[in-house]
Amino acid sequence: MQCDYFDAGACRSCTLMGTEYAVQLADKQARVAQTLAGLVAPQAWDAPQENQESGFRNKAKLVVGGRRGAPTVGILDARGRGVDLRGCGLYEPGLSAAVRLLPELLAGSGLTPYDVPGRQGELKHVLLTRSPDDELMVRFVLRSPGQRRRVQELLPVLRHRLPGTRVVSVNLQPGHRAVLEGPEEEVLTADPTLPMRVDDLVLHLRPRSFFQTSTPMAAALYRQARAWIQELSPAVVWDLFCGVGGFALNAAAPGRSVLGVELSEEAVLSARTSAAALAGTGPVRFEAGDATAYLSPGHGSTEAAPPDLVVVNPPRRGIGPLAAALQASGVPHVLYSSCSADSLARDLAGMPGYRVRRARLFDMFPQTTHAEILVELVRR
């Protein structure tokens, strides 16, 4: 992949830009295997799942810079000034079209970009997510509610110029710090969720829900997990750190009980919305709770016996105390999806009672060193 922004030194976020993709993928697999050496045997690795090297991102996290009437969308430079990256080649084609149009829409809205050095202005970020059905979620991150009215007035323009716009929200992030969004969010549209079709499953994303960066890679990841789960044929599955329910809903099958646990109540609402459309499977339910404590004595579940399979898909920091709880539990199988080989290595080392039977890398983030790793653990 060639990038004018990278070549000009305007953006160096893609640290592997200019490296042939086949070399990127092979090096990434080698680095991950080396990090997990002694924990994952060489013969346990399946072939890595490749991605397309450009046009793969389903979301754009855009810093708004510039000035009122002439905004930039992209990143900030070392001085805190906006760098316009509207032509970034990482975005899916439909998302790319929306990003290219966004500065024009913002320019006519009267919204004032937040000036980081001067600590003035209101609009900090615009966060876009595109579904495979070419629908959009558009989130405006403001410093205060002062320009909410301008976002509201922009709604008909958005829907006219970007017909797939389905969900629009305002997020408040009042602090002067490098934080993408704040805890307060108001949805301005009648639809509160963006349906995200992943193979034969539709996940419903609310504004603060997490979803993988590349939809085709998310689909490949879920297909692999579902295949491994089908081979194990567990009667009871717990999906801890379940998010919007991707793994839990893919584990659903006739005669199987599935429970998803997630700290975010908003994500649990999304998962329940998606589960309501399932038919012909065993019970699938979702609870809001601390996944790291769910197997610990005196915490979490009141189930009489541990499940046959636990699925975990934690944040980058890993599963924390849940590793010790799994080690002490009677759970025979674990599926662990990780976005960090370092935290995965630490957690696997903390569960010596398990061995990795198989593992696979999914290239969720081409042009960078990041990857998603799925491993299947069995009791020794």
Secondary structure by P-SEA (a helix, b strand, c coil): ccccccccccccccccccccaaaaaaaaaaaaaaaaccccccccccccccccccccccccbbbbbccccccccbbbccccbbbbccccccccaaaaaaaaaaaaaaaaccccccccccccccccbbbbbbcccbbbbbbbbcccccaaaaaaaaaaaaaaacccccccbbbbbccccccccccbbbbcccccbbbbbcccbbbbbcccccccccaaaaaaaaaaaaaaaaaacccbbbbccccccaaaaaaccccbbbbbbbccaaaaaaaaaaaaacccccbbbbbbccccccccccccccccccccbbbbbcccccccaaaaaaaaccccbbbbbbccaaaaaaaaaaccccccccbbbbccccccccbbbbbbbbcc
